[in-house]
Amino acid sequence: SLQAEILNIRLKKLKKVILKRNKNIKIYKRLISSNNVKIIEPRKNYTDAQVMFITLSSERNELQNFLAKKNIQSLIYYKTPLHLHKATKFLGYKKGDFPKAEKIASSVISFPHHQYLKKKEIEYVANKINDFYKNK
């Protein structure tokens, strides 16, 4: 019953959390000037809870290392395409069978976007992303 009560409190705040995350992503869209970062647009008539802020970025690993040196956490979700997971090995697919999925998996990276970020912090992250690609 304690967990249910906590969930009730959190559910009351959910709409506000989603709005804040969406607002933060809009700030990133406005500030990231590099064409090397593609922010995926949500589908029309679809509300995204923005649990993960997944982008497609060229030189993803180098970007992630650069950001880490600036104390900026980034995450890589879906690093391995489904057809290359151990669980799907029995299907017989190998590297190269789905080149688009492999290309996307090699470029996905998520930037901080949670509801507690301040605009100044998002500006800092976006500026560092832009700096990384300017110096290439």
DAKAWO-V377025 format. One record per residue. N is the residue number from 1. RES is the residue in three letters. PHI is phi as a letter, one per 30 degrees, with the letter a starting at -180 (NA if undefined). OMEGA is omega in whole degrees, -180 to 180 (999 if undefined). BURIAL is I if it has 16 or more other ideal C-beta (glycine too) atoms within 10 Angstrom, else O. Layout:
n->N res->RES phi->PHI omega->OMEGA burial->BURIAL
n->N res->RES phi->PHI omega->OMEGA burial->BURIAL
This chain:
n->1 res->SER phi->NA omega->177 burial->O
n->2 res->LEU phi->d omega->179 burial->O
n->3 res->GLN phi->d omega->178 burial->O
n->4 res->ALA phi->d omega->179 burial->O
n->5 res->GLU phi->d omega->177 burial->O
n->6 res->ILE phi->d omega->179 burial->O
n->7 res->LEU phi->d omega->178 burial->O
n->8 res->ASN phi->e omega->179 burial->O
n->9 res->ILE phi->d omega->-179 burial->O
n->10 res->ARG phi->d omega->179 burial->O
n->11 res->LEU phi->d omega->178 burial->O
n->12 res->LYS phi->d omega->-178 burial->O
n->13 res->LYS phi->c omega->-172 burial->O
n->14 res->LEU phi->e omega->-178 burial->O
n->15 res->LYS phi->e omega->179 burial->O
n->16 res->LYS phi->d omega->179 burial->O
n->17 res->VAL phi->d omega->-179 burial->O
n->18 res->ILE phi->d omega->178 burial->I
n->19 res->LEU phi->d omega->180 burial->O
n->20 res->LYS phi->d omega->178 burial->I
n->21 res->ARG phi->d omega->178 burial->I
n->22 res->ASN phi->d omega->178 burial->I
n->23 res->LYS phi->d omega->179 burial->O
n->24 res->ASN phi->d omega->179 burial->I
n->25 res->ILE phi->d omega->176 burial->I
n->26 res->LYS phi->d omega->177 burial->O
n->27 res->ILE phi->d omega->177 burial->I
n->28 res->TYR phi->e omega->-179 burial->I
n->29 res->LYS phi->e omega->-179 burial->O
n->30 res->ARG phi->d omega->-172 burial->O
n->31 res->LEU phi->c omega->-180 burial->I
n->32 res->ILE phi->d omega->-175 burial->I
n->33 res->SER phi->c omega->-177 burial->O
n->34 res->SER phi->d omega->175 burial->I
n->35 res->ASN phi->d omega->180 burial->O
n->36 res->ASN phi->d omega->178 burial->I
n->37 res->VAL phi->c omega->178 burial->I
n->38 res->LYS phi->c omega->177 burial->O
n->39 res->ILE phi->c omega->-175 burial->O
n->40 res->ILE phi->d omega->-179 burial->O
n->41 res->GLU phi->d omega->176 burial->O
n->42 res->PRO phi->d omega->177 burial->O
n->43 res->ARG phi->d omega->178 burial->O
n->44 res->LYS phi->d omega->-179 burial->O
n->45 res->ASN phi->h omega->-176 burial->O
n->46 res->TYR phi->b omega->177 burial->O
n->47 res->THR phi->c omega->-179 burial->O
n->48 res->ASP phi->c omega->179 burial->O
n->49 res->ALA phi->d omega->178 burial->O
n->50 res->GLN phi->h omega->175 burial->I
n->51 res->VAL phi->d omega->176 burial->O
n->52 res->MET phi->b omega->177 burial->O
n->53 res->PHE phi->c omega->-174 burial->I
n->54 res->ILE phi->c omega->176 burial->I
n->55 res->THR phi->b omega->172 burial->I
n->56 res->LEU phi->c omega->-175 burial->I
n->57 res->SER phi->b omega->176 burial->I
n->58 res->SER phi->d omega->-179 burial->O
n->59 res->GLU phi->h omega->-174 burial->O
n->60 res->ARG phi->e omega->-177 burial->I
n->61 res->ASN phi->d omega->179 burial->O
n->62 res->GLU phi->d omega->177 burial->O
n->63 res->LEU phi->d omega->-179 burial->I
n->64 res->GLN phi->d omega->178 burial->I
n->65 res->ASN phi->d omega->178 burial->O
n->66 res->PHE phi->e omega->-179 burial->I
n->67 res->LEU phi->d omega->180 burial->I
n->68 res->ALA phi->d omega->178 burial->O
n->69 res->LYS phi->d omega->178 burial->O
n->70 res->LYS phi->c omega->-179 burial->O
n->71 res->ASN phi->i omega->177 burial->O
n->72 res->ILE phi->c omega->179 burial->I
n->73 res->GLN phi->d omega->170 burial->O
n->74 res->SER phi->b omega->-178 burial->I
n->75 res->LEU phi->b omega->177 burial->O
n->76 res->ILE phi->c omega->174 burial->I
n->77 res->TYR phi->c omega->176 burial->O
n->78 res->TYR phi->i omega->-179 burial->O
n->79 res->LYS phi->d omega->-179 burial->O
n->80 res->THR phi->c omega->178 burial->O
n->81 res->PRO phi->d omega->-174 burial->I
n->82 res->LEU phi->e omega->-175 burial->O
n->83 res->HIS phi->d omega->179 burial->I
n->84 res->LEU phi->c omega->176 burial->I
n->85 res->HIS phi->d omega->178 burial->O
n->86 res->LYS phi->e omega->-177 burial->O
n->87 res->ALA phi->d omega->-179 burial->O
n->88 res->THR phi->c omega->-179 burial->O
n->89 res->LYS phi->e omega->-178 burial->O
n->90 res->PHE phi->d omega->180 burial->O
n->91 res->LEU phi->d omega->174 burial->O
n->92 res->GLY phi->i omega->179 burial->O
n->93 res->TYR phi->d omega->179 burial->I
n->94 res->LYS phi->b omega->179 burial->O
n->95 res->LYS phi->e omega->-179 burial->O
n->96 res->GLY phi->j omega->-179 burial->O
n->97 res->ASP phi->d omega->179 burial->O
n->98 res->PHE phi->b omega->-173 burial->I
n->99 res->PRO phi->d omega->179 burial->O
n->100 res->LYS phi->d omega->179 burial->O
n->101 res->ALA phi->d omega->-180 burial->I
n->102 res->GLU phi->d omega->178 burial->I
n->103 res->LYS phi->d omega->179 burial->O
n->104 res->ILE phi->d omega->-180 burial->O
n->105 res->ALA phi->d omega->-179 burial->I
n->106 res->SER phi->d omega->-178 burial->O
n->107 res->SER phi->b omega->-179 burial->I
n->108 res->VAL phi->d omega->176 burial->I
n->109 res->ILE phi->a omega->-180 burial->I
n->110 res->SER phi->c omega->179 burial->I
n->111 res->PHE phi->c omega->179 burial->I
n->112 res->PRO phi->d omega->-178 burial->I
n->113 res->HIS phi->b omega->-174 burial->I
n->114 res->HIS phi->d omega->-171 burial->O
n->115 res->GLN phi->d omega->-179 burial->O
n->116 res->TYR phi->c omega->179 burial->O
n->117 res->LEU phi->d omega->175 burial->I
n->118 res->LYS phi->c omega->-180 burial->O
n->119 res->LYS phi->e omega->180 burial->O
n->120 res->LYS phi->e omega->179 burial->O
n->121 res->GLU phi->d omega->177 burial->O
n->122 res->ILE phi->d omega->177 burial->I
n->123 res->GLU phi->e omega->179 burial->O
n->124 res->TYR phi->d omega->-180 burial->I
n->125 res->VAL phi->d omega->-179 burial->I
n->126 res->ALA phi->d omega->178 burial->I
n->127 res->ASN phi->d omega->179 burial->O
n->128 res->LYS phi->d omega->177 burial->I
n->129 res->ILE phi->d omega->179 burial->I
n->130 res->ASN phi->d omega->179 burial->I
n->131 res->ASP phi->e omega->-179 burial->O
n->132 res->PHE phi->e omega->-176 burial->I
n->133 res->TYR phi->d omega->176 burial->I
n->134 res->LYS phi->d omega->-176 burial->O
n->135 res->ASN phi->d omega->179 burial->O
n->136 res->LYS phi->c omega->999 burial->O
